[in-house]
Structures are given as C-alpha cells and as structure tokens.
C-alpha cells in the first residue's frame, strides 16, 4: 500500500485528500520511485479543475509528474545502467 494525495472528483483544492492506495504493478520495463519531495505546477491545478482533458480519467486521481526520491522497485526487464 502507498499513501497519496488524490482527488475523488474534479474541482478546487478541497477535493484533495490523503488516500491509501494499492501500489501499482510494474510493467516489464517500468521503475517505481518512492517520492521524498514532490513538485506542484500550474498544470496540476488545471488538471484537478478539469481544465485540461485527461484520457482514461479514473478516480481517485493522483496528480503530479515532478518529484525526487529513490528507486523502490524495477520491472523484470529493466536494464539499470
């Protein structure tokens, strides 16, 4: 299990809450990063508000693409340089 700030519907900052979610299963070449520090950009707020269309939108929705941390797991075909 993992903890994540996620929203259950589109809207303002009040739709965000802390969730306990199943850790995603990795594809063969994916890497799972345990985030220590996350960044928030204006695009995150725009996605949360529904201003940027998202394909395959499912809830709870975990936003964010910026962060740093450590490698927690790797898919079985991932080649680590």
N, CA, C and O atoms as CSV, one atom per row, in Angstrom:
chain,resi,resn,atom,element,x,y,z
A,1,UNK,N,N,0.844,-1.184,0.000
A,1,UNK,CA,C,0.000,0.000,0.000
A,1,UNK,C,C,0.885,1.241,0.000
A,1,UNK,O,O,2.023,1.213,0.467
A,2,UNK,N,N,0.335,2.331,-0.535
A,2,UNK,CA,C,1.053,3.598,-0.539
A,2,UNK,C,C,0.086,4.709,-0.141
A,2,UNK,O,O,-1.131,4.561,-0.251
A,3,UNK,N,N,0.643,5.814,0.317
A,3,UNK,CA,C,-0.158,6.995,0.619
A,3,UNK,C,C,0.012,7.977,-0.518
A,3,UNK,O,O,1.107,8.129,-1.060
A,4,UNK,N,N,-1.089,8.653,-0.887
A,4,UNK,CA,C,-1.025,9.631,-1.964
A,4,UNK,C,C,-2.105,10.684,-1.762
A,4,UNK,O,O,-3.220,10.377,-1.339
A,5,UNK,N,N,-1.762,11.920,-2.068
A,5,UNK,CA,C,-2.776,12.966,-2.130
A,5,UNK,C,C,-3.494,12.775,-3.454
A,5,UNK,O,O,-2.866,12.788,-4.512
A,6,UNK,N,N,-4.803,12.599,-3.399
A,6,UNK,CA,C,-5.580,12.312,-4.601
A,6,UNK,C,C,-6.940,12.981,-4.493
A,6,UNK,O,O,-7.361,13.385,-3.410
A,7,UNK,N,N,-7.624,13.093,-5.629
A,7,UNK,CA,C,-8.968,13.667,-5.621
A,7,UNK,C,C,-9.974,12.625,-6.113
A,7,UNK,O,O,-9.680,11.805,-6.983
A,8,UNK,N,N,-11.171,12.690,-5.524
A,8,UNK,CA,C,-12.241,11.764,-5.874
A,8,UNK,C,C,-13.176,12.327,-6.937
A,8,UNK,O,O,-14.042,11.619,-7.451
A,9,UNK,N,N,-12.996,13.588,-7.259
A,9,UNK,CA,C,-13.773,14.253,-8.310
A,9,UNK,C,C,-12.989,15.477,-8.751
A,9,UNK,O,O,-12.018,15.854,-8.096
A,10,UNK,N,N,-13.388,16.095,-9.836
A,10,UNK,CA,C,-12.734,17.314,-10.302
A,10,UNK,C,C,-13.254,18.498,-9.500
A,10,UNK,O,O,-14.408,18.515,-9.070
A,11,UNK,N,N,-12.383,19.494,-9.305
A,11,UNK,CA,C,-12.802,20.678,-8.562
A,11,UNK,C,C,-11.620,21.447,-8.008
A,11,UNK,O,O,-10.504,21.351,-8.517
A,12,UNK,N,N,-11.879,22.205,-6.966
A,12,UNK,CA,C,-10.865,23.040,-6.336
A,12,UNK,C,C,-9.992,22.248,-5.376
A,12,UNK,O,O,-10.085,21.023,-5.311
A,13,UNK,N,N,-9.148,22.945,-4.637
A,13,UNK,CA,C,-8.226,22.284,-3.711
A,13,UNK,C,C,-8.932,21.428,-2.658
A,13,UNK,O,O,-8.332,20.503,-2.109
A,14,UNK,N,N,-10.186,21.726,-2.376
A,14,UNK,CA,C,-10.927,20.979,-1.355
A,14,UNK,C,C,-11.239,19.537,-1.758
A,14,UNK,O,O,-11.655,18.747,-0.910
A,15,UNK,N,N,-11.047,19.171,-3.040
A,15,UNK,CA,C,-11.316,17.790,-3.465
A,15,UNK,C,C,-10.126,16.869,-3.195
A,15,UNK,O,O,-10.235,15.656,-3.371
A,16,UNK,N,N,-8.991,17.431,-2.771
A,16,UNK,CA,C,-7.807,16.634,-2.445
A,16,UNK,C,C,-7.887,16.086,-1.026
A,16,UNK,O,O,-8.282,16.791,-0.098
A,17,UNK,N,N,-7.512,14.836,-0.870
A,17,UNK,CA,C,-7.414,14.237,0.459
A,17,UNK,C,C,-6.368,13.130,0.413
A,17,UNK,O,O,-5.988,12.658,-0.658
A,18,UNK,N,N,-5.916,12.730,1.583
A,18,UNK,CA,C,-4.918,11.674,1.684
A,18,UNK,C,C,-5.600,10.324,1.523
A,18,UNK,O,O,-6.592,10.041,2.195
A,19,UNK,N,N,-5.071,9.488,0.631
A,19,UNK,CA,C,-5.623,8.162,0.349
A,19,UNK,C,C,-4.567,7.094,0.613
A,19,UNK,O,O,-3.368,7.354,0.509
A,20,UNK,N,N,-5.020,5.905,0.950
A,20,UNK,CA,C,-4.161,4.712,0.970
A,20,UNK,C,C,-4.563,3.917,-0.260
A,20,UNK,O,O,-5.700,3.461,-0.374
A,21,UNK,N,N,-3.622,3.757,-1.176
A,21,UNK,CA,C,-3.892,3.111,-2.455
A,21,UNK,C,C,-2.991,1.903,-2.644
A,21,UNK,O,O,-1.904,1.822,-2.072
A,22,UNK,N,N,-3.456,0.977,-3.446
A,22,UNK,CA,C,-2.641,-0.182,-3.786
A,22,UNK,C,C,-1.435,0.290,-4.595
A,22,UNK,O,O,-1.582,1.079,-5.528
A,23,UNK,N,N,-0.257,-0.186,-4.244
A,23,UNK,CA,C,0.946,0.144,-5.003
A,23,UNK,C,C,0.787,-0.407,-6.419
A,23,UNK,O,O,0.432,-1.574,-6.585
A,24,UNK,N,N,1.045,0.417,-7.446
A,24,UNK,CA,C,0.845,-0.055,-8.815
A,24,UNK,C,C,1.762,-1.220,-9.178
A,24,UNK,O,O,2.909,-1.285,-8.736
A,25,UNK,N,N,1.238,-2.135,-9.985
A,25,UNK,CA,C,2.060,-3.222,-10.512
A,25,UNK,C,C,2.871,-2.671,-11.673
A,25,UNK,O,O,2.373,-1.873,-12.466
A,26,UNK,N,N,4.120,-3.100,-11.767
A,26,UNK,CA,C,5.017,-2.583,-12.786
A,26,UNK,C,C,4.971,-3.426,-14.046
A,26,UNK,O,O,4.882,-4.653,-13.988
A,27,UNK,N,N,5.034,-2.746,-15.200
A,27,UNK,CA,C,5.267,-3.441,-16.456
A,27,UNK,C,C,6.742,-3.840,-16.480
A,27,UNK,O,O,7.519,-3.418,-15.624
A,28,UNK,N,N,7.114,-4.638,-17.444
A,28,UNK,CA,C,8.462,-5.215,-17.512
A,28,UNK,C,C,9.571,-4.171,-17.476
A,28,UNK,O,O,10.633,-4.435,-16.913
A,29,UNK,N,N,9.357,-2.988,-18.061
A,29,UNK,CA,C,10.439,-2.000,-18.167
A,29,UNK,C,C,10.183,-0.751,-17.315
A,29,UNK,O,O,10.878,0.252,-17.477
A,30,UNK,N,N,9.205,-0.797,-16.417
A,30,UNK,CA,C,8.901,0.363,-15.589
A,30,UNK,C,C,9.729,0.368,-14.304
A,30,UNK,O,O,10.248,-0.657,-13.863
A,31,UNK,N,N,9.831,1.566,-13.721
A,31,UNK,CA,C,10.527,1.761,-12.456
A,31,UNK,C,C,9.564,2.457,-11.503
A,31,UNK,O,O,8.874,3.397,-11.899
A,32,UNK,N,N,9.510,2.010,-10.260
A,32,UNK,CA,C,8.685,2.639,-9.234
A,32,UNK,C,C,9.596,3.501,-8.365
A,32,UNK,O,O,10.596,3.020,-7.833
A,33,UNK,N,N,9.242,4.778,-8.225
A,33,UNK,CA,C,10.022,5.719,-7.427
A,33,UNK,C,C,9.264,6.030,-6.146
A,33,UNK,O,O,8.096,6.416,-6.197
A,34,UNK,N,N,9.910,5.868,-5.000
A,34,UNK,CA,C,9.345,6.292,-3.730
A,34,UNK,C,C,9.693,7.766,-3.584
A,34,UNK,O,O,10.854,8.117,-3.371
A,35,UNK,N,N,8.693,8.624,-3.696
A,35,UNK,CA,C,8.900,10.069,-3.728
A,35,UNK,C,C,9.187,10.603,-2.328
A,35,UNK,O,O,8.449,10.329,-1.381
A,36,UNK,N,N,10.273,11.373,-2.213
A,36,UNK,CA,C,10.593,12.090,-0.983
A,36,UNK,C,C,10.128,13.538,-1.069
A,36,UNK,O,O,9.640,14.100,-0.088
A,37,UNK,N,N,10.281,14.138,-2.247
A,37,UNK,CA,C,9.928,15.532,-2.462
A,37,UNK,C,C,9.166,15.643,-3.761
A,37,UNK,O,O,9.648,15.200,-4.804
A,38,UNK,N,N,7.985,16.227,-3.714
A,38,UNK,CA,C,7.171,16.389,-4.913
A,38,UNK,C,C,7.021,17.855,-5.263
A,38,UNK,O,O,7.068,18.725,-4.393
A,39,UNK,N,N,6.838,18.117,-6.548
A,39,UNK,CA,C,6.608,19.471,-7.025
A,39,UNK,C,C,5.187,19.614,-7.546
A,39,UNK,O,O,4.581,18.645,-8.002
A,40,UNK,N,N,4.668,20.818,-7.475
A,40,UNK,CA,C,3.327,21.104,-7.972
A,40,UNK,C,C,3.432,22.230,-8.984
A,40,UNK,O,O,3.974,23.295,-8.689
A,41,UNK,N,N,2.913,21.990,-10.170
A,41,UNK,CA,C,2.906,23.006,-11.223
A,41,UNK,C,C,1.494,23.490,-11.473
A,41,UNK,O,O,0.530,22.871,-11.023
A,42,UNK,N,N,1.369,24.591,-12.186
A,42,UNK,CA,C,0.053,25.149,-12.504
A,42,UNK,C,C,-0.791,24.136,-13.268
A,42,UNK,O,O,-2.014,24.119,-13.132
A,43,UNK,N,N,-0.141,23.286,-14.075
A,43,UNK,CA,C,-0.874,22.285,-14.846
A,43,UNK,C,C,-1.557,21.271,-13.939
A,43,UNK,O,O,-2.599,20.730,-14.308
A,44,UNK,N,N,-0.998,20.995,-12.758
A,44,UNK,CA,C,-1.639,20.076,-11.815
A,44,UNK,C,C,-2.984,20.643,-11.348
A,44,UNK,O,O,-3.978,19.920,-11.289
A,45,UNK,N,N,-3.011,21.921,-11.021
A,45,UNK,CA,C,-4.262,22.572,-10.609
A,45,UNK,C,C,-5.255,22.603,-11.764
A,45,UNK,O,O,-6.454,22.419,-11.557
A,46,UNK,N,N,-4.762,22.837,-12.982
A,46,UNK,CA,C,-5.648,22.863,-14.144
A,46,UNK,C,C,-6.241,21.483,-14.425
A,46,UNK,O,O,-7.411,21.382,-14.793
A,47,UNK,N,N,-5.451,20.416,-14.257
A,47,UNK,CA,C,-5.976,19.052,-14.434
A,47,UNK,C,C,-7.004,18.740,-13.352
A,47,UNK,O,O,-8.062,18.182,-13.645
A,48,UNK,N,N,-6.698,19.099,-12.091
A,48,UNK,CA,C,-7.620,18.855,-10.980
A,48,UNK,C,C,-8.958,19.554,-11.204
A,48,UNK,O,O,-10.007,19.018,-10.847
A,49,UNK,N,N,-8.922,20.749,-11.794
A,49,UNK,CA,C,-10.134,21.523,-12.036
A,49,UNK,C,C,-10.887,21.070,-13.289
A,49,UNK,O,O,-12.006,21.522,-13.532
A,50,UNK,N,N,-10.284,20.181,-14.087
A,50,UNK,CA,C,-10.925,19.717,-15.309
A,50,UNK,C,C,-10.685,20.618,-16.504
A,50,UNK,O,O,-11.344,20.466,-17.533
A,51,UNK,N,N,-9.754,21.554,-16.389
A,51,UNK,CA,C,-9.459,22.481,-17.474
A,51,UNK,C,C,-8.580,21.857,-18.549
A,51,UNK,O,O,-8.552,22.332,-19.685
A,52,UNK,N,N,-7.867,20.804,-18.197
A,52,UNK,CA,C,-7.052,20.060,-19.160
A,52,UNK,C,C,-7.673,18.670,-19.277
A,52,UNK,O,O,-7.720,17.929,-18.295
A,53,UNK,N,N,-8.151,18.310,-20.476
A,53,UNK,CA,C,-8.771,16.983,-20.625
A,53,UNK,C,C,-7.770,15.853,-20.386
A,53,UNK,O,O,-6.632,15.914,-20.852
A,54,UNK,N,N,-8.197,14.830,-19.665
A,54,UNK,CA,C,-7.361,13.674,-19.386
A,54,UNK,C,C,-8.044,12.427,-19.937
A,54,UNK,O,O,-9.205,12.160,-19.627
A,55,UNK,N,N,-7.316,11.662,-20.761
A,55,UNK,CA,C,-7.873,10.423,-21.302
A,55,UNK,C,C,-7.876,9.348,-20.231
A,55,UNK,O,O,-6.953,9.268,-19.420
A,56,UNK,N,N,-8.907,8.527,-20.228
A,56,UNK,CA,C,-8.971,7.408,-19.296
A,56,UNK,C,C,-9.025,7.841,-17.844
A,56,UNK,O,O,-8.484,7.158,-16.974
A,57,UNK,N,N,-9.666,8.961,-17.570
A,57,UNK,CA,C,-9.740,9.522,-16.223
A,57,UNK,C,C,-10.424,8.547,-15.266
A,57,UNK,O,O,-11.559,8.135,-15.502
A,58,UNK,N,N,-9.736,8.182,-14.192
A,58,UNK,CA,C,-10.303,7.336,-13.153
A,58,UNK,C,C,-10.005,7.963,-11.794
A,58,UNK,O,O,-9.005,8.659,-11.618
A,59,UNK,N,N,-10.880,7.704,-10.855
A,59,UNK,CA,C,-10.727,8.238,-9.503
A,59,UNK,C,C,-10.496,7.091,-8.530
A,59,UNK,O,O,-11.018,6.000,-8.759
A,60,UNK,N,N,-9.741,7.284,-7.460
A,60,UNK,CA,C,-9.082,8.528,-7.084
A,60,UNK,C,C,-7.960,8.866,-8.065
A,60,UNK,O,O,-7.217,7.994,-8.516
A,61,UNK,N,N,-7.864,10.144,-8.378
A,61,UNK,CA,C,-6.899,10.654,-9.345
A,61,UNK,C,C,-5.682,11.198,-8.608
A,61,UNK,O,O,-5.795,12.129,-7.811
A,62,UNK,N,N,-4.521,10.614,-8.879
A,62,UNK,CA,C,-3.258,11.078,-8.297
A,62,UNK,C,C,-2.581,11.937,-9.353
A,62,UNK,O,O,-2.233,11.452,-10.429
A,63,UNK,N,N,-2.398,13.202,-9.046
A,63,UNK,CA,C,-1.762,14.131,-9.973
A,63,UNK,C,C,-0.288,14.277,-9.635
A,63,UNK,O,O,0.159,13.877,-8.560
A,64,UNK,N,N,0.453,14.851,-10.557
A,64,UNK,CA,C,1.854,15.157,-10.304
A,64,UNK,C,C,2.780,14.386,-11.218
A,64,UNK,O,O,2.614,13.188,-11.444
A,65,UNK,N,N,3.753,15.102,-11.733
A,65,UNK,CA,C,4.760,14.492,-12.600
A,65,UNK,C,C,6.172,14.883,-12.179
A,65,UNK,O,O,7.149,14.400,-12.752
A,66,UNK,N,N,6.280,15.749,-11.188
A,66,UNK,CA,C,7.593,16.216,-10.736
A,66,UNK,C,C,7.884,15.668,-9.345
A,66,UNK,O,O,7.036,15.730,-8.454
A,67,UNK,N,N,9.075,15.137,-9.166
A,67,UNK,CA,C,9.433,14.654,-7.844
A,67,UNK,C,C,10.819,14.055,-7.832
A,67,UNK,O,O,11.436,13.841,-8.875
A,68,UNK,N,N,11.293,13.790,-6.636
A,68,UNK,CA,C,12.576,13.112,-6.490
A,68,UNK,C,C,12.442,12.100,-5.359
A,68,UNK,O,O,11.610,12.252,-4.465
A,69,UNK,N,N,13.268,11.076,-5.414
A,69,UNK,CA,C,13.206,10.044,-4.399
A,69,UNK,C,C,14.189,8.936,-4.710
A,69,UNK,O,O,15.263,9.176,-5.261
A,70,UNK,N,N,13.812,7.717,-4.351
A,70,UNK,CA,C,14.698,6.581,-4.585
A,70,UNK,C,C,13.945,5.501,-5.354
A,70,UNK,O,O,12.718,5.427,-5.302
A,71,UNK,N,N,14.692,4.674,-6.061
A,71,UNK,CA,C,14.100,3.556,-6.786
A,71,UNK,C,C,13.627,2.541,-5.752
A,71,UNK,O,O,14.420,2.040,-4.955
A,72,UNK,N,N,12.317,2.237,-5.771
A,72,UNK,CA,C,11.743,1.277,-4.831
A,72,UNK,C,C,11.609,-0.103,-5.459
A,72,UNK,O,O,11.682,-1.113,-4.759
A,73,UNK,N,N,11.411,-0.155,-6.789
A,73,UNK,CA,C,11.263,-1.444,-7.479
A,73,UNK,C,C,11.481,-1.223,-8.969
A,73,UNK,O,O,11.293,-0.122,-9.486
A,74,UNK,N,N,11.884,-2.304,-9.651
A,74,UNK,CA,C,12.081,-2.249,-11.101
A,74,UNK,C,C,11.393,-3.452,-11.731
A,74,UNK,O,O,11.349,-4.539,-11.155
A,75,UNK,N,N,10.851,-3.228,-12.944
A,75,UNK,CA,C,10.292,-4.332,-13.705
A,75,UNK,C,C,11.380,-5.332,-14.062
A,75,UNK,O,O,12.563,-4.992,-14.066
A,76,UNK,N,N,10.982,-6.562,-14.360
A,76,UNK,CA,C,11.966,-7.633,-14.553
A,76,UNK,C,C,12.828,-7.484,-15.804
A,76,UNK,O,O,13.864,-8.141,-15.906
A,77,UNK,N,N,12.429,-6.637,-16.764
A,77,UNK,CA,C,13.248,-6.445,-17.958
A,77,UNK,C,C,13.989,-5.117,-17.957
A,77,UNK,O,O,14.645,-4.770,-18.939
A,78,UNK,N,N,13.890,-4.382,-16.875
A,78,UNK,CA,C,14.543,-3.078,-16.834
A,78,UNK,C,C,16.051,-3.254,-16.762
A,78,UNK,O,O,16.564,-4.026,-15.951
A,79,UNK,N,N,16.746,-2.533,-17.614
A,79,UNK,CA,C,18.220,-2.586,-17.638
A,79,UNK,C,C,18.719,-1.369,-16.886
A,79,UNK,O,O,18.518,-0.237,-17.327
A,80,UNK,N,N,19.366,-1.593,-15.758
A,80,UNK,CA,C,19.891,-0.496,-14.943
A,80,UNK,C,C,21.328,-0.234,-15.382
A,80,UNK,O,O,22.183,-1.110,-15.258
A,81,UNK,N,N,21.606,1.000,-15.909
A,81,UNK,CA,C,22.972,1.282,-16.401
A,81,UNK,C,C,24.008,1.298,-15.303
A,81,UNK,O,O,25.189,1.521,-15.572
